[in-house]
Amino acid sequence: MQDRSLSRRTLIASAAVGAATVAAVTGTTVPAAAAEAARHSQTKRLKQLIAGMSLEQKVGQLFVPYFYGTSATAPSQRDIDQNLREIGVSNVAEMIQRYHLGGVIYFGWARNITDPHQLVDLSNAIQKVAKDNGTLPVVISIDQEHGPNTRVGPPATQLPGPMALGANGSVSDARTAAEIAGVELAAMGIHQNFAPVADVNVNPANPIINIRSFGSDARHVSRLTAAQVRGYERKGIATSAKHFPGHGDTGMDSHTSLPIITHTREEWERIDAPPFRAAIDAGVSSIMTAHLQVPALDPSNDPATLSHPIITGVLRGELGYDGVIVTDALNMTGVRTKYGDDRVPVLALKAGVDQLLFVPNLDLAWNAVLNAVRGGELTEARLDESILRILRMKDKVGLLDGNPYVTHRGVDRTVGIPKHLATADRIAERTVTLLVNQRDFLPLSRRKQRKVLVTGQSPAFPYNADRRSVPVLAEQLTGQGFAPTTVTIDHAARETWDDANIARAVAGAQGQDVVVVLTQNVGATNRQKVLVERLVATGVPVVTVAVGNPYDIAHFSGVKASLATYGSADAELPTLARVLAGRGEPGGRLPAAIPRADNPAQALYPVGYGLSYDD
């Protein structure tokens, strides 16, 4: 294996960018001629870096794999065993050394994340391994969308998720939330966030996007997408608008199947395309592809990730995008139904993508790309095009300035600071949406409705499986002066929603002043509807709270009040408790239309609907 190390002199030369080049890649306003000259200078400099790479190093720059463990060199034995079993190496240091990786991605389930200070140590160790290996600094990625896809929990600032921000509706708040998240991620040594979600969720039955979207109105989604792109990028984080060409109108999950988007070309232009155009105009650093078929854009029925007409023809050609294109995770069923794991990465590159995310077999995929170049199916010049885009992104986030390291002091001064927490609370106050309030039942009275049963769905927090929504809401209500009790039903085990467990909740309602029922995706679990019906039948006033998608409201009748929070963790539950107690105003407005349960073609509540306590 040829292995030419990049010299320290070459790396230092790459850092000598100059103010004009920095302005060009960060979006600072400069004269057009100066910006063009800066981009030309940057391109020349980065091409010199590429020319100094071996073919193996070039191939490595394209990959962004996962790994197990909180340490780059000394993970636990459990993590070593899992790395060996799934990747063939003991740790991420060996991965970088063997495959010359251009990037990695952090996940909670891969046990990469415990707290911000641990991430500083892990990020710095990864960069040191790359430096010692003669490899360019590694771009470290994450899915920190907030809401259900939150990887880093407290003490990092917890912010409302996308649909909650859609309910808030403020472009300024969306940008501020991204700025807070961005500066905190950067302090932990993270450079690329696979956010925001630019999909327009026009299908209430969408099992995978749903509340990860800003809503069902393309113009609203476009405004908030652009705002978040600007906020993150301003704080040094490369964003990734996803999932192109649009994943909002499907009832299937591309993790487990190959969805088909049946929009006509006109519908795609009107519904799906605008948020991606807005992201491009806002300076998005990367765009993530979707593993789904869009016959209106490519009648071959190849998934978009592998489609040259969609990636090169539409995204590069028609939309004029010349930034990084990254695949969605290549271990997903949606991209593996037609081709083998050795063909998928090669076909993705031929389609026009640049970064290959989360391949199911790193050694197989890496060698497949290497052999495709050696065999002439891919040209080395084609790899150079992708690497140039990737290096521009690395340059933009400061990875090529000679110091890719972060400090613990930076975390202490940035992550979860009081100013950020207060701003997050202010933004969250405007997200809770009140949809039903019979005879002004809410807010609750601490004197007349002190005894509260909290029950229903109790999802685990996305970043902490030991914390669940029902007991945490009860804790928050205690802090508001109520005396709550709980009956928890395991949200993950469908068999626990039997009559016996529902009867426990009904029995728990006896003697209570009010019952608060948390619901999550009622359409997928009809037993939640049974629970609410039986609680209503007790005569104790019932308040439902949709902590997942807001479409739950259509399934209930006879309740005193219904709210939607669009999430079920630290960013949402304290705000919900304050709203229930009357110490906060339900300021959110529906970002997605709610169809009737018995007639989905008819809207029960339109976009923009929401009550206040003054109504």
Residue pairs with C-beta under 8 A, 6 or more apart in sequence:
1 56
2 54
2 55
2 56
3 54
3 56
3 57
3 134
4 52
4 53
4 54
4 57
4 134
5 133
5 134
5 135
6 49
6 52
6 53
6 57
6 134
6 135
6 136
7 52
10 48
10 49
10 52
11 136
11 400
11 402
12 402
13 45
13 48
14 45
14 46
14 48
14 49
14 395
14 400
15 400
15 401
15 402
17 41
17 42
17 45
17 395
17 400
17 401
18 38
18 41
20 30
20 34
20 35
20 37
20 38
20 41
21 38
21 39
21 41
21 42
21 45
22 28
22 38
23 29
23 30
23 34
23 35
23 38
24 30
24 34
24 35
24 38
24 39
24 42
25 38
25 39
25 42
25 392
25 395
25 396
26 233
26 396
27 233
27 283
30 38
42 392
42 395
43 388
46 388
46 391
46 392
46 395
47 384
47 388
49 136
49 391
50 58
50 384
50 387
50 388
50 391
53 61
53 387
55 370
55 373
55 374
55 380
56 100
56 370
57 100
57 135
58 380
58 383
58 384
58 387
59 99
59 100
59 366
59 369
59 370
59 373
59 383
60 99
60 100
60 101
60 102
60 135
60 366
61 100
61 101
61 102
61 136
61 386
61 387
61 390
61 391
62 102
62 345
62 349
62 354
62 355
62 356
62 369
62 383
62 386
62 387
62 390
63 99
63 101
63 102
63 103
63 355
63 356
63 359
63 362
63 365
63 366
64 101
64 102
64 103
64 104
64 105
64 139
64 141
64 326
64 355
64 356
64 357
64 358
65 87
65 95
65 99
65 101
65 104
65 105
65 358
65 359
65 362
66 104
66 105
66 107
66 110
66 358
67 83
67 87
67 91
67 92
67 95
67 104
67 110
67 112
68 75
68 78
68 79
68 82
68 83
68 86
68 110
68 111
68 112
69 75
69 76
69 79
69 80
69 83
69 91
69 92
69 110
69 111
69 112
70 79
70 111
70 112
70 113
70 114
70 118
70 122
71 91
71 121
71 122
71 125
72 91
72 92
72 93
72 122
72 125
72 126
72 128
72 129
73 91
73 93
73 125
73 129
74 91
75 83
75 90
75 91
75 111
76 111
78 111
79 91
79 111
80 90
80 91
83 89
83 90
83 91
83 92
84 90
87 95
87 362
87 363
88 362
88 363
89 95
89 98
92 104
92 126
92 129
93 125
93 126
93 129
95 101
95 104
95 362
96 104
96 126
96 129
96 130
96 133
96 135
96 138
97 129
97 133
99 362
99 366
100 133
100 135
101 130
101 135
101 138
102 136
102 138
102 139
102 355
102 387
102 390
103 138
103 139
103 140
103 141
103 192
103 355
103 390
104 126
104 138
104 140
104 141
105 140
105 141
105 142
105 143
105 357
105 358
106 112
106 113
106 119
106 122
106 140
106 141
106 142
106 151
106 190
107 113
107 143
107 151
108 151
108 462
108 463
112 119
112 122
113 119
113 151
113 152
113 463
115 155
116 152
116 155
116 156
116 184
116 187
116 188
116 411
116 415
116 416
117 408
117 411
119 152
119 188
119 189
119 190
120 187
120 188
120 189
120 406
120 407
120 408
120 410
120 411
122 189
123 140
123 188
123 189
123 190
123 405
123 406
124 189
124 405
124 406
126 138
126 140
126 189
127 137
127 138
127 189
127 404
127 405
130 136
130 137
130 138
130 404
131 137
131 404
136 391
136 394
136 399
136 400
137 394
137 399
137 400
137 404
138 404
139 191
139 192
139 238
139 390
139 393
139 394
139 397
139 399
140 189
140 190
140 191
140 192
141 190
141 191
141 192
141 193
141 194
141 357
142 151
142 152
142 185
142 190
142 192
142 193
142 194
143 149
143 151
143 193
143 194
143 195
144 150
144 151
144 152
144 181
144 185
144 190
144 193
144 195
145 161
145 162
145 194
145 195
145 196
145 197
145 212
146 158
146 159
146 160
146 161
146 162
146 177
146 181
146 195
146 571
147 160
147 161
147 162
147 163
147 164
147 211
147 212
147 566
147 567
147 571
148 161
148 211
148 212
148 462
148 548
148 567
149 161
149 212
149 462
150 158
150 161
150 461
150 462
150 463
150 569
151 462
151 463
152 184
152 185
152 188
152 463
153 461
153 462
153 463
153 464
153 570
154 416
154 570
155 415
155 416
156 184
156 188
156 415
156 416
157 180
157 181
157 184
157 415
157 416
157 417
157 420
157 421
157 424
158 424
158 569
158 570
158 571
159 177
159 180
159 181
159 424
159 427
159 428
159 571
160 168
160 177
160 424
160 427
160 428
160 431
160 566
160 567
160 571
160 572
161 211
161 212
161 566
161 567
161 571
162 196
162 197
162 211
162 212
162 213
162 214
162 224
163 201
163 210
163 211
163 212
163 213
163 214
163 215
163 549
163 550
163 566
163 591
163 592
164 211
164 428
164 431
164 565
164 566
164 567
164 571
164 572
164 588
165 173
165 174
165 177
165 214
165 224
165 427
165 431
166 213
166 214
166 215
166 220
166 221
166 224
166 566
166 591
166 592
167 215
167 430
167 431
167 432
167 433
167 564
167 566
167 588
167 589
167 590
167 591
167 610
168 174
168 427
168 430
168 431
168 587
168 588
169 220
169 430
169 588
169 589
169 591
170 427
170 430
171 223
171 224
171 227
172 227
173 427
173 430
174 214
174 223
174 224
174 227
174 228
174 231
175 227
175 228
175 230
175 231
176 231
176 423
176 427
177 228
177 231
177 424
177 427
178 196
178 227
178 228
178 229
178 230
178 231
178 232
178 235
179 231
179 232
179 234
179 235
180 420
180 423
180 424
181 193
181 231
181 232
181 237
182 193
182 231
182 232
182 233
182 234
182 235
182 236
182 237
183 235
183 236
183 414
184 414
184 415
184 416
184 420
185 193
185 237
186 235
186 236
186 237
186 397
186 406
187 406
187 410
187 411
187 413
187 414
187 415
188 406
188 411
188 415
189 404
189 405
189 406
190 237
191 236
191 237
191 238
191 394
191 397
191 399
192 237
192 238
192 239
192 240
192 285
192 286
192 393
192 397
193 232
193 237
193 238
193 239
193 240
194 240
194 242
194 288
194 326
195 228
195 232
195 239
195 240
195 242
196 214
196 224
196 225
196 228
196 229
196 239
196 241
196 242
196 279
197 209
197 212
197 213
197 214
197 241
197 242
197 243
198 221
198 225
198 241
198 242
198 243
198 244
198 246
198 275
198 276
198 278
198 279
199 209
199 212
199 213
199 221
199 242
199 243
199 246
199 247
199 248
199 272
199 275
200 213
200 215
200 216
200 217
200 218
200 221
200 246
200 248
200 249
200 271
200 272
200 274
200 275
201 209
201 210
201 211
201 212
201 213
201 215
201 216
201 248
201 592
202 216
202 248
202 249
202 271
203 248
203 249
203 250
203 251
204 523
204 549
204 551
204 592
204 594
204 595
204 600
205 251
205 523
206 247
206 248
206 249
206 250
206 251
207 251
207 252
207 253
207 524
208 247
208 253
208 254
208 255
209 243
209 247
209 248
209 250
210 548
210 549
211 548
211 549
211 550
211 566
211 567
213 221
213 248
213 592
214 220
214 221
214 224
214 225
214 591
215 221
215 591
215 592
215 607
216 248
216 591
216 592
216 593
216 607
217 591
217 592
217 607
218 270
218 271
218 272
218 274
218 275
219 274
220 591
220 607
221 274
221 275
222 274
222 275
222 277
222 278
223 278
225 241
225 275
225 278
225 279
225 282
226 278
226 279
226 281
226 282
227 282
228 239
229 239
229 241
229 279
229 282
229 283
229 284
230 282
230 283
232 238
232 239
233 239
233 282
233 283
233 284
233 285
236 397
236 398
237 397
238 285
238 286
238 324
238 393
238 396
238 397
239 279
239 284
239 285
239 286
240 284
240 285
240 286
240 287
240 288
240 324
240 326
241 275
241 276
241 279
241 280
241 284
241 286
241 287
241 288
242 287
242 288
242 289
242 290
242 328
243 254
243 288
243 289
243 290
243 292
243 328
244 276
244 287
244 288
244 289
244 290
244 304
244 310
244 315
244 325
245 261
245 268
245 272
245 273
245 276
245 290
245 294
245 297
245 304
245 310
245 314
245 315
246 261
246 263
246 268
246 271
246 272
246 273
246 276
246 290
246 294
247 254
247 259
247 261
247 290
247 292
248 271
248 272
249 261
249 262
249 263
249 271
249 272
250 259
250 260
250 261
250 292
251 259
252 258
252 259
252 260
253 259
254 290
254 291
254 292
254 328
254 332
254 333
254 334
254 335
255 329
255 332
255 333
255 334
256 332
256 333
256 334
257 333
257 334
257 337
258 291
258 292
258 293
258 303
258 333
258 334
258 337
258 338
259 292
259 293
259 334
260 292
260 293
260 294
260 295
261 268
261 272
261 292
261 293
261 294
261 296
262 295
263 271
263 272
263 294
263 296
264 296
265 296
265 297
267 296
268 294
268 296
268 297
273 319
276 287
276 315
276 319
277 319
279 287
280 287
280 319
280 320
280 321
280 323
284 323
285 323
285 324
285 393
285 396
285 397
286 323
286 324
286 325
286 326
286 354
286 355
286 393
287 315
287 321
287 323
287 324
287 325
287 326
288 325
288 326
288 327
288 328
288 357
289 304
289 305
289 311
289 325
289 326
289 327
289 328
289 348
289 353
290 303
290 304
290 305
290 328
290 334
291 303
291 304
291 305
291 328
291 332
291 333
291 334
291 335
292 303
292 304
292 334
293 301
293 302
293 303
293 304
294 304
294 307
294 310
295 301
297 304
297 307
297 309
297 310
297 313
297 314
298 304
298 307
298 309
298 310
300 307
300 309
302 338
302 347
303 334
303 335
303 337
303 338
304 310
304 311
305 311
305 327
305 328
305 330
305 335
305 348
305 351
305 353
306 335
306 338
306 339
306 344
306 347
306 348
306 351
307 351
308 350
308 351
308 352
310 351
311 325
311 351
311 352
311 353
312 351
312 352
315 321
315 325
315 352
316 322
316 325
316 352
322 389
323 389
323 392
323 393
324 354
324 355
324 389
324 390
324 392
324 393
325 352
325 353
325 354
325 355
325 389
326 353
326 354
326 355
326 356
326 357
327 335
327 348
327 353
327 355
327 356
327 357
328 334
328 335
328 357
329 357
329 358
330 336
330 341
330 344
330 345
330 348
330 356
330 357
330 358
330 359
330 360
330 365
331 358
331 359
331 360
335 344
336 344
336 360
339 347
341 359
341 360
341 361
341 364
341 365
342 364
342 365
342 368
343 368
344 359
344 365
345 356
345 359
345 365
345 368
345 369
346 368
346 369
346 372
346 377
346 378
348 356
349 356
349 369
349 372
349 378
349 382
349 383
349 386
350 377
350 378
350 382
353 386
354 385
354 386
354 387
354 389
354 390
355 386
355 390
356 365
356 369
359 365
359 366
369 378
372 378
373 379
373 380
373 383
391 400
394 400
398 404
424 571
425 574
425 575
428 571
428 572
428 574
428 575
429 575
429 578
429 579
429 584
429 585
429 587
430 587
430 588
431 565
431 566
431 572
431 575
431 587
431 588
432 563
432 564
432 565
432 572
432 575
432 576
432 579
432 584
432 586
432 587
432 588
433 550
433 563
433 564
433 565
433 566
433 586
433 588
433 589
433 590
433 610
434 442
434 561
434 562
434 563
434 579
434 586
434 588
434 610
434 611
434 612
434 613
435 550
435 553
435 562
435 563
435 564
435 590
435 594
435 605
435 609
435 610
435 611
436 553
436 559
436 560
436 561
436 562
436 611
437 560
437 561
437 611
437 613
437 615
438 559
438 560
438 561
439 560
440 613
441 541
441 543
441 560
441 561
442 543
442 560
442 561
442 563
442 579
442 580
442 582
442 586
442 613
443 579
443 580
443 581
443 582
443 613
444 452
444 482
444 514
444 580
444 581
444 582
446 480
446 481
446 482
446 581
448 513
449 482
449 513
449 514
449 541
450 481
450 482
450 483
450 513
451 482
451 483
451 484
451 485
451 511
451 512
451 513
451 514
452 474
452 477
452 482
452 483
452 484
452 485
452 512
452 513
452 514
452 515
452 516
453 484
453 485
453 486
453 487
453 505
453 508
453 509
453 512
453 514
453 515
453 516
453 540
454 470
454 471
454 473
454 474
454 477
454 484
454 485
454 486
454 487
454 515
454 516
454 518
455 470
455 486
455 487
455 488
455 489
455 505
455 508
455 515
455 516
455 517
455 518
455 531
455 535
456 470
456 489
456 505
456 516
456 517
456 518
456 519
456 528
456 531
456 544
457 469
457 470
457 489
457 491
457 518
457 519
457 520
457 525
457 528
457 547
457 548
457 568
458 468
458 469
458 470
458 471
458 488
458 489
458 490
458 491
458 518
459 468
459 469
459 491
459 492
459 520
459 547
459 548
459 568
460 466
460 467
460 468
460 491
460 492
461 467
461 468
461 469
461 472
461 568
461 569
461 570
462 569
463 569
467 569
468 488
468 491
469 518
469 547
469 568
469 569
469 573
470 486
470 487
470 488
470 518
471 486
471 488
472 569
472 570
472 573
473 484
473 516
473 518
473 573
473 576
473 577
474 484
474 485
474 486
476 573
476 574
476 576
476 577
477 484
477 516
477 577
477 580
477 581
478 484
479 577
480 577
480 578
480 580
480 581
480 583
481 581
482 581
485 508
485 512
486 508
487 504
487 505
487 508
489 496
489 497
489 501
489 502
489 504
489 505
489 531
490 496
491 520
494 525
494 527
497 525
497 527
497 528
497 530
497 531
498 527
502 527
502 530
502 531
502 534
505 531
505 534
505 535
506 534
506 535
506 538
509 515
509 535
509 538
509 540
510 538
510 540
512 540
513 540
513 541
514 540
514 541
514 542
514 543
514 560
515 535
515 538
515 540
515 541
515 542
515 543
516 543
516 544
516 545
516 580
517 531
517 532
517 535
517 542
517 543
517 544
517 545
518 544
518 545
518 547
518 568
519 528
519 532
519 544
519 545
519 546
519 547
519 548
519 552
520 528
520 546
520 547
520 548
520 549
520 552
520 568
521 548
521 549
521 552
522 528
522 529
522 551
522 552
522 555
522 556
523 551
523 552
523 555
523 597
528 552
528 555
529 555
529 556
532 542
532 544
532 555
532 556
532 559
533 558
535 542
536 542
536 557
536 558
536 559
541 560
542 558
542 559
542 560
543 559
543 560
543 561
543 562
543 563
543 580
544 552
544 553
544 556
544 559
544 561
544 562
544 563
545 562
545 563
545 564
545 565
545 576
546 552
546 553
546 562
546 563
546 564
546 565
546 566
547 565
547 566
547 567
547 568
547 572
548 566
548 568
549 566
550 564
550 566
550 590
550 592
550 594
551 592
551 594
551 595
552 564
553 562
553 564
553 594
553 604
553 605
554 594
554 595
554 596
554 597
554 604
555 597
556 562
563 576
563 579
563 586
564 588
564 590
565 572
565 573
565 575
565 576
566 572
575 584
578 584
579 585
579 586
582 613
585 612
585 613
586 610
586 611
586 612
586 613
587 610
587 612
588 610
589 608
589 609
589 610
590 605
590 606
590 607
590 608
590 609
590 610
591 607
592 607
593 603
593 605
593 606
593 607
594 603
594 604
594 605
594 609
595 601
595 602
595 603
595 604
596 602
596 603
596 604
597 604
